[in-house]
Amino acid sequence: MPVPSTSAEGAFDAIIVAGATSARLDGADKAMLDVGGTSLLERALRSVSAARRTVVVGPSRPSDAAVVWCEEEPVGGGPVAAFAAGLAATDAAVVVLLAVDLPFVAPAIPRLVASAGDLAVLVDATGRVNYLASAWRREAAEARLQSLADPAGASMRALVSGVTAATVDDFGGWSDDCDTWESLEAARTRAALEGI
């Protein structure tokens, strides 16, 4: 097990959950779909460019970024299993957890890292909590994962149960995701209009 980093305040590692296919997108490889001419994977990688180490949980894809690739056990075991696999490949005291389909999340990352006690989560204007846009203290994440009988198939709600979470308000549609064709087209339109 890596020894947690004691480097400068604000340092973090990042885990991007990027499974191979998406049922809501007719089996397409979500990570490789583009928004504004850039793949969702590359957008996610850019959003955590300040990370000491970035782990992508999913099949290896072409990228110029310095990335550690791994896959959850079993493949397709869900986001908690992906988090467990990614966490084992990191060593920072704070770890950012992101879904690959959040093309506008970059401004939220420093806020999540700064707010991370045991856990900080992004909350949109409707009150929806996005557990896949979060920052964890390593010890809290490891304790919660160890408490689960099996991370494969476990829900994010089960993982965060009992953890005191700080909330980070989503002021800019940072948690808008691309999990349907309609939301993907909306993201492409927004990217074109805002030039981002």
C-alpha positions as CSV (number, residue, x, y, z in Angstrom):
1,M,0.0,0.0,0.0
2,P,1.4,3.4,-0.9
3,V,2.3,5.7,2.0
4,P,0.1,8.8,2.0
5,S,1.9,11.9,0.8
6,T,2.8,14.6,3.2
7,S,3.5,17.2,0.5
8,A,2.3,20.8,0.3
9,E,-1.2,21.8,1.4
10,G,-3.6,21.6,-1.5
11,A,-1.8,18.6,-3.1
12,F,-4.1,15.9,-4.3
13,D,-4.4,12.8,-6.5
14,A,-7.3,12.2,-8.9
15,I,-9.3,9.2,-9.9
16,I,-11.4,9.4,-13.0
17,V,-14.1,6.7,-13.4
18,A,-14.2,5.9,-17.1
19,G,-15.8,2.5,-17.8
20,A,-15.8,1.2,-21.4
21,T,-19.5,1.6,-22.3
22,S,-22.7,3.4,-21.4
23,A,-26.1,1.8,-21.5
24,R,-27.8,5.1,-21.8
25,L,-25.7,6.0,-24.7
26,D,-26.4,2.8,-26.6
27,G,-23.1,1.2,-25.6
28,A,-20.9,4.0,-26.8
29,D,-17.6,4.6,-25.2
30,K,-18.6,7.7,-23.3
31,A,-15.0,8.7,-22.5
32,M,-14.2,9.2,-26.2
33,L,-17.3,11.2,-27.1
34,D,-16.4,14.8,-27.8
35,V,-17.7,18.1,-26.4
36,G,-16.4,21.2,-28.1
37,G,-14.0,19.1,-30.2
38,T,-12.3,17.5,-27.1
39,S,-13.1,14.1,-25.8
40,L,-14.8,13.8,-22.4
41,L,-11.7,11.9,-21.2
42,E,-9.4,14.7,-22.1
43,R,-11.7,17.3,-20.6
44,A,-11.7,15.3,-17.3
45,L,-7.9,15.0,-17.4
46,R,-7.5,18.8,-18.0
47,S,-9.9,19.5,-15.0
48,V,-7.5,17.7,-12.7
49,S,-4.2,18.8,-14.3
50,A,-3.0,20.1,-10.9
51,A,-3.1,16.5,-9.5
52,R,0.1,14.9,-8.4
53,R,-1.0,11.6,-9.9
54,T,-4.1,10.8,-12.1
55,V,-5.5,7.4,-12.2
56,V,-8.1,6.5,-14.9
57,V,-10.2,3.5,-14.1
58,G,-11.2,1.9,-17.3
59,P,-9.6,0.5,-20.5
60,S,-6.6,2.3,-21.7
61,R,-7.2,4.9,-24.4
62,P,-5.0,7.2,-26.4
63,S,-3.9,10.2,-24.3
64,D,-0.8,12.5,-24.1
65,A,-1.4,13.0,-20.4
66,A,0.6,11.2,-17.7
67,V,-1.9,8.7,-16.6
68,V,-2.0,5.5,-14.5
69,W,-4.5,3.1,-16.0
70,C,-6.3,0.4,-14.1
71,E,-9.6,-1.5,-14.0
72,E,-11.9,-2.4,-11.3
73,E,-12.5,-5.9,-10.0
74,P,-14.6,-7.3,-11.6
75,V,-14.7,-5.1,-14.7
76,G,-18.1,-3.5,-14.8
77,G,-18.3,-3.7,-11.0
78,G,-19.6,-0.1,-10.6
79,P,-18.2,3.2,-9.3
80,V,-17.4,2.0,-5.8
81,A,-15.3,-0.8,-7.1
82,A,-13.7,1.7,-9.5
83,F,-12.9,4.0,-6.6
84,A,-11.3,1.1,-4.7
85,A,-9.1,0.2,-7.6
86,G,-8.1,3.8,-8.2
87,L,-7.4,4.5,-4.6
88,A,-5.0,1.7,-4.4
89,A,-2.9,3.4,-7.1
90,T,-2.7,6.7,-5.3
91,D,-0.9,8.0,-2.2
92,A,-2.0,11.6,-1.6
93,A,-3.8,12.5,1.6
94,V,-6.6,14.0,-0.5
95,V,-8.1,12.2,-3.5
96,V,-10.5,13.7,-6.0
97,L,-13.1,11.3,-7.5
98,L,-14.6,12.2,-10.8
99,A,-16.9,10.7,-13.4
100,V,-15.6,11.1,-16.9
101,D,-18.8,12.7,-18.2
102,L,-18.5,16.1,-16.4
103,P,-17.1,18.4,-19.2
104,F,-17.5,21.6,-17.2
105,V,-16.3,20.5,-13.7
106,A,-12.8,22.1,-13.7
107,P,-13.7,25.2,-11.6
108,A,-15.1,23.0,-8.9
109,I,-11.9,21.0,-8.3
110,P,-10.0,23.5,-6.2
111,R,-13.1,24.2,-4.2
112,L,-13.6,20.5,-3.5
113,V,-10.0,20.0,-2.5
114,A,-10.1,23.1,-0.2
115,S,-13.3,21.8,1.4
116,A,-12.3,18.2,2.0
117,G,-12.5,17.2,5.6
118,D,-13.5,13.6,5.4
119,L,-15.5,14.3,2.2
120,A,-16.5,17.2,0.1
121,V,-19.3,16.8,-2.6
122,L,-20.6,19.0,-5.4
123,V,-24.3,20.0,-5.0
124,D,-26.2,21.6,-7.9
125,A,-28.9,24.3,-7.7
126,T,-31.7,21.6,-7.3
127,G,-29.9,20.1,-4.3
128,R,-28.7,17.0,-6.2
129,V,-25.5,15.7,-4.7
130,N,-22.9,14.4,-7.1
131,Y,-20.8,11.8,-5.3
132,L,-18.7,11.4,-8.5
133,A,-17.6,15.0,-8.2
134,S,-16.0,14.8,-4.8
135,A,-12.8,15.0,-2.7
136,W,-12.0,12.5,0.0
137,R,-9.5,12.4,2.8
138,R,-7.7,9.1,2.2
139,E,-8.2,7.7,5.7
140,A,-12.0,8.3,5.5
141,A,-12.2,6.6,2.0
142,E,-10.2,3.6,3.1
143,A,-12.3,3.2,6.3
144,R,-15.5,3.3,4.3
145,L,-14.3,0.9,1.6
146,Q,-13.1,-1.6,4.3
147,S,-16.6,-1.4,5.9
148,L,-18.3,-2.8,2.8
149,A,-18.6,-6.5,2.3
150,D,-17.8,-6.1,-1.4
151,P,-17.3,-2.8,-3.3
152,A,-18.5,-4.5,-6.5
153,G,-22.1,-3.5,-7.1
154,A,-22.2,-1.3,-4.0
155,S,-23.9,2.1,-4.4
156,M,-22.1,5.4,-3.8
157,R,-24.8,6.1,-1.2
158,A,-23.7,3.1,0.8
159,L,-20.1,4.2,0.5
160,V,-20.8,7.7,1.9
161,S,-23.2,6.5,4.6
162,G,-22.2,7.9,8.0
163,V,-19.5,10.2,6.5
164,T,-19.7,13.9,7.4
165,A,-19.7,15.6,4.0
166,A,-19.0,19.3,3.3
167,T,-21.0,20.6,0.4
168,V,-19.7,22.8,-2.4
169,D,-22.3,24.7,-4.2
170,D,-22.3,24.4,-8.0
171,F,-22.5,28.0,-9.2
172,G,-21.8,27.3,-12.8
173,G,-23.4,24.1,-14.0
174,W,-20.1,22.3,-13.2
175,S,-21.9,19.1,-12.4
176,D,-23.8,18.9,-15.7
177,D,-23.2,15.5,-17.0
178,C,-23.4,13.7,-20.3
179,D,-25.2,10.4,-19.6
180,T,-27.8,10.6,-22.4
181,W,-27.7,11.7,-26.0
182,E,-29.8,14.7,-25.1
183,S,-27.5,15.9,-22.3
184,L,-24.5,15.3,-24.6
185,E,-26.0,17.6,-27.3
186,A,-26.9,20.2,-24.6
187,A,-23.2,20.1,-23.5
188,R,-22.0,20.5,-27.0
189,T,-24.3,23.5,-27.5
190,R,-23.2,25.1,-24.3
191,A,-19.5,24.6,-25.2
192,A,-20.1,26.3,-28.5
193,L,-22.0,29.2,-27.0
194,E,-19.5,29.8,-24.2
195,G,-16.4,28.9,-26.1
196,I,-15.3,26.3,-23.6
